Amino acid sequence: MALERLLRGFADFRLGYYREHLDLFEKLATKGQSPKILIIACADARVDPGILTQTLPGELFTVRNVAAMVPPAQIPPDARHHGTSAAIEFAVRGLGVEHIVVLGHALCGGIGALVDGRESAFADYDYLSTWTSIAQDTRDLVVRELEGRPREEVARAVEQASVINSVRNLMTFRWIADRVEAGTLVLHAWWFNLTEGQLHAFDPASARFEPVLGVESEATVRRGTALSSIMPDRFVAAVAGKAPEF
């Protein structure tokens, strides 16, 4: 039944949406794609970037993986399989995107597994813990600083801090850092609360994720942004109610 639902959906798409936007699809087929925005999002079935942003085909270049994580650059590059890094490189160097958005979300299963560690129902999975270890230090920091807080609060803080960690990791890629410094690329840290339908963006000034109430939000990293302003430590200190040390 699940597969039949997909095939019926494709039939409806071809007869409806595709025909209604035939000029757009012909343009995309003949002239190629030229998106201005890369969104790095979670593979979670409940959080579809195209639906959330109501964008048309060709407007977003999307990378989805467990927990919307970005690994640090491998320097020097090696011969292993770097799927997320390769997609980011293609978007930045090949397509020349002008914005990169890391989009985390509430109730993230990958982050939940990271938070629970060996107590997680997924602890014996072959690849999950290795992948989410990208944010292991960030998780440990949150758990330590929010000790005694409810798990839901800790998990939410890890979800958001992991987004900041991924944005910071983006800056380890030389061809991203160079473009940010040149003013041709801007980075954004977003978190979506799917239980409320509310988008939050990280504000470097307050070191908090603030609700996005209009059509503008603060960029997380642009030309001149100090890397110290996007450290997960600073966010965790703000969440824990302490004054950041820098």
JOHUUR-V873991 format. One record per residue. N is the residue number from 1. PSI is psi in degrees with one decimal (* if undefined). D_FIRST is the distance of its C-alpha to the first C-alpha in Angstrom with 2 decimals. Layout:
n=N psi=PSI d_first=D_FIRST
n=N psi=PSI d_first=D_FIRST
This chain:
n=1 psi=-38.2 d_first=0.00
n=2 psi=-44.0 d_first=3.80
n=3 psi=-38.5 d_first=5.51
n=4 psi=-36.5 d_first=5.03
n=5 psi=-39.4 d_first=6.18
n=6 psi=-43.6 d_first=8.84
n=7 psi=-38.4 d_first=9.94
n=8 psi=-38.7 d_first=10.39
n=9 psi=-40.6 d_first=12.17
n=10 psi=-39.1 d_first=14.31
n=11 psi=-42.9 d_first=15.26
n=12 psi=-40.1 d_first=16.37
n=13 psi=-46.3 d_first=18.20
n=14 psi=-36.9 d_first=20.01
n=15 psi=-23.5 d_first=21.13
n=16 psi=-83.4 d_first=21.99
n=17 psi=-44.7 d_first=22.82
n=18 psi=-44.4 d_first=23.85
n=19 psi=-38.4 d_first=26.16
n=20 psi=-28.9 d_first=27.59
n=21 psi=33.4 d_first=28.49
n=22 psi=-40.3 d_first=29.36
n=23 psi=-40.2 d_first=32.82
n=24 psi=-45.6 d_first=31.52
n=25 psi=-35.3 d_first=29.19
n=26 psi=-39.4 d_first=32.09
n=27 psi=-43.4 d_first=34.39
n=28 psi=-34.4 d_first=32.11
n=29 psi=-34.4 d_first=31.81
n=30 psi=-34.5 d_first=35.56
n=31 psi=-8.8 d_first=37.10
n=32 psi=-177.5 d_first=34.67
n=33 psi=149.3 d_first=33.65
n=34 psi=55.0 d_first=36.23
n=35 psi=148.8 d_first=34.66
n=36 psi=-9.6 d_first=37.23
n=37 psi=132.4 d_first=35.08
n=38 psi=126.7 d_first=33.35
n=39 psi=125.8 d_first=31.03
n=40 psi=110.7 d_first=30.38
n=41 psi=172.1 d_first=27.53
n=42 psi=152.4 d_first=25.36
n=43 psi=-4.4 d_first=21.99
n=44 psi=130.6 d_first=20.74
n=45 psi=-15.5 d_first=17.52
n=46 psi=-8.3 d_first=19.45
n=47 psi=87.1 d_first=22.34
n=48 psi=114.8 d_first=21.83
n=49 psi=-38.9 d_first=25.37
n=50 psi=-39.1 d_first=24.74
n=51 psi=-44.0 d_first=23.37
n=52 psi=-37.5 d_first=26.08
n=53 psi=-3.3 d_first=28.80
n=54 psi=48.7 d_first=27.52
n=55 psi=161.2 d_first=28.59
n=56 psi=160.3 d_first=28.15
n=57 psi=136.0 d_first=27.08
n=58 psi=-12.2 d_first=30.12
n=59 psi=-27.4 d_first=31.54
n=60 psi=138.9 d_first=30.25
n=61 psi=121.4 d_first=30.25
n=62 psi=131.9 d_first=27.82
n=63 psi=127.0 d_first=27.86
n=64 psi=133.7 d_first=25.35
n=65 psi=-178.2 d_first=25.82
n=66 psi=119.5 d_first=25.98
n=67 psi=16.8 d_first=28.18
n=68 psi=44.9 d_first=29.36
n=69 psi=148.2 d_first=32.20
n=70 psi=120.0 d_first=34.85
n=71 psi=156.5 d_first=36.87
n=72 psi=156.4 d_first=40.59
n=73 psi=140.3 d_first=41.86
n=74 psi=112.8 d_first=42.69
n=75 psi=119.8 d_first=46.37
n=76 psi=161.1 d_first=47.26
n=77 psi=141.6 d_first=43.91
n=78 psi=-172.5 d_first=42.91
n=79 psi=13.8 d_first=40.74
n=80 psi=176.9 d_first=37.85
n=81 psi=109.6 d_first=34.37
n=82 psi=75.1 d_first=34.50
n=83 psi=-49.2 d_first=31.22
n=84 psi=-44.2 d_first=31.70
n=85 psi=-37.4 d_first=35.40
n=86 psi=-41.6 d_first=34.85
n=87 psi=-40.5 d_first=32.51
n=88 psi=-43.0 d_first=35.06
n=89 psi=-42.0 d_first=37.85
n=90 psi=-42.0 d_first=36.24
n=91 psi=-40.9 d_first=35.73
n=92 psi=-52.3 d_first=39.31
n=93 psi=-33.4 d_first=41.32
n=94 psi=-44.1 d_first=39.38
n=95 psi=-17.4 d_first=38.14
n=96 psi=41.1 d_first=40.79
n=97 psi=153.2 d_first=38.72
n=98 psi=-15.4 d_first=40.98
n=99 psi=141.4 d_first=38.95
n=100 psi=126.1 d_first=36.87
n=101 psi=125.2 d_first=34.85
n=102 psi=119.4 d_first=33.62
n=103 psi=101.5 d_first=31.01
n=104 psi=177.8 d_first=30.46
n=105 psi=163.4 d_first=28.74
n=106 psi=153.7 d_first=28.89
n=107 psi=34.9 d_first=27.00
n=108 psi=122.4 d_first=26.52
n=109 psi=-38.3 d_first=25.20
n=110 psi=-42.5 d_first=27.21
n=111 psi=-38.0 d_first=30.33
n=112 psi=-42.3 d_first=29.75
n=113 psi=-38.1 d_first=29.74
n=114 psi=-43.3 d_first=32.88
n=115 psi=-44.6 d_first=34.56
n=116 psi=-21.5 d_first=33.94
n=117 psi=-128.1 d_first=34.96
n=118 psi=-16.2 d_first=35.37
n=119 psi=-5.3 d_first=34.14
n=120 psi=147.2 d_first=30.69
n=121 psi=-13.6 d_first=27.70
n=122 psi=12.6 d_first=27.08
n=123 psi=-25.4 d_first=30.69
n=124 psi=9.4 d_first=30.09
n=125 psi=151.3 d_first=27.63
n=126 psi=-36.9 d_first=29.15
n=127 psi=-18.2 d_first=29.26
n=128 psi=-50.6 d_first=28.53
n=129 psi=-32.9 d_first=32.05
n=130 psi=-43.4 d_first=33.71
n=131 psi=-49.3 d_first=31.91
n=132 psi=-10.7 d_first=32.49
n=133 psi=-11.3 d_first=36.10
n=134 psi=-34.5 d_first=36.74
n=135 psi=21.1 d_first=37.28
n=136 psi=-46.4 d_first=38.78
n=137 psi=-39.0 d_first=42.25
n=138 psi=-43.7 d_first=40.96
n=139 psi=-45.7 d_first=39.01
n=140 psi=-38.4 d_first=42.17
n=141 psi=-47.1 d_first=44.28
n=142 psi=-47.0 d_first=42.16
n=143 psi=-39.9 d_first=41.96
n=144 psi=-46.6 d_first=45.73
n=145 psi=-25.2 d_first=46.71
n=146 psi=27.4 d_first=44.44
n=147 psi=132.1 d_first=45.27
n=148 psi=-12.3 d_first=45.01
n=149 psi=157.1 d_first=42.62
n=150 psi=147.5 d_first=39.30
n=151 psi=-39.7 d_first=36.45
n=152 psi=-40.9 d_first=34.48
n=153 psi=-41.4 d_first=37.49
n=154 psi=-45.6 d_first=37.94
n=155 psi=-41.0 d_first=34.32
n=156 psi=-40.8 d_first=34.59
n=157 psi=-38.5 d_first=37.85
n=158 psi=-40.8 d_first=36.43
n=159 psi=-47.4 d_first=33.52
n=160 psi=-41.3 d_first=36.15
n=161 psi=-33.1 d_first=38.74
n=162 psi=-35.6 d_first=36.29
n=163 psi=-44.4 d_first=35.78
n=164 psi=-41.7 d_first=39.56
n=165 psi=-41.1 d_first=39.76
n=166 psi=-39.7 d_first=37.37
n=167 psi=-42.2 d_first=39.45
n=168 psi=-39.7 d_first=42.54
n=169 psi=-32.4 d_first=41.07
n=170 psi=-35.4 d_first=40.48
n=171 psi=-5.5 d_first=44.23
n=172 psi=-10.7 d_first=44.82
n=173 psi=119.5 d_first=43.69
n=174 psi=-37.5 d_first=46.94
n=175 psi=-10.7 d_first=45.41
n=176 psi=-50.0 d_first=43.83
n=177 psi=-40.4 d_first=47.02
n=178 psi=-40.7 d_first=49.14
n=179 psi=-35.0 d_first=47.12
n=180 psi=-46.2 d_first=47.17
n=181 psi=-32.7 d_first=50.91
n=182 psi=-10.9 d_first=51.31
n=183 psi=13.9 d_first=49.56
n=184 psi=-1.5 d_first=46.80
n=185 psi=136.2 d_first=43.94
n=186 psi=140.3 d_first=43.04
n=187 psi=145.2 d_first=40.78
n=188 psi=140.0 d_first=38.90
n=189 psi=113.6 d_first=37.48
n=190 psi=153.4 d_first=34.85
n=191 psi=130.0 d_first=32.91
n=192 psi=123.7 d_first=30.24
n=193 psi=97.6 d_first=30.09
n=194 psi=-17.8 d_first=26.54
n=195 psi=-19.6 d_first=27.58
n=196 psi=-9.8 d_first=30.18
n=197 psi=30.4 d_first=28.94
n=198 psi=133.4 d_first=32.26
n=199 psi=139.0 d_first=33.20
n=200 psi=144.7 d_first=36.17
n=201 psi=142.1 d_first=38.36
n=202 psi=127.2 d_first=40.88
n=203 psi=110.4 d_first=44.43
n=204 psi=-27.0 d_first=46.92
n=205 psi=-40.6 d_first=49.74
n=206 psi=-11.1 d_first=48.42
n=207 psi=31.4 d_first=46.38
n=208 psi=160.0 d_first=43.58
n=209 psi=115.6 d_first=40.20
n=210 psi=144.4 d_first=41.05
n=211 psi=138.4 d_first=38.78
n=212 psi=113.7 d_first=38.39
n=213 psi=-10.9 d_first=39.54
n=214 psi=-142.3 d_first=40.20
n=215 psi=12.5 d_first=39.63
n=216 psi=149.4 d_first=41.83
n=217 psi=160.2 d_first=41.77
n=218 psi=137.0 d_first=44.04
n=219 psi=147.1 d_first=43.39
n=220 psi=-43.3 d_first=43.28
n=221 psi=122.7 d_first=45.11
n=222 psi=179.6 d_first=47.17
n=223 psi=128.0 d_first=50.46
n=224 psi=-7.9 d_first=52.96
n=225 psi=130.0 d_first=50.56
n=226 psi=132.6 d_first=51.95
n=227 psi=-26.5 d_first=49.56
n=228 psi=-18.8 d_first=50.96
n=229 psi=-9.7 d_first=49.31
n=230 psi=28.8 d_first=45.78
n=231 psi=133.7 d_first=46.21
n=232 psi=-31.8 d_first=43.72
n=233 psi=-39.6 d_first=46.87
n=234 psi=-41.4 d_first=48.06
n=235 psi=-45.5 d_first=44.84
n=236 psi=-39.1 d_first=44.81
n=237 psi=-40.0 d_first=48.47
n=238 psi=-41.7 d_first=47.75
n=239 psi=-37.8 d_first=44.88
n=240 psi=-5.1 d_first=47.12
n=241 psi=18.1 d_first=49.80
n=242 psi=153.5 d_first=52.24
n=243 psi=128.8 d_first=54.06
n=244 psi=149.2 d_first=52.94
n=245 psi=-2.0 d_first=55.68
n=246 psi=* d_first=55.65
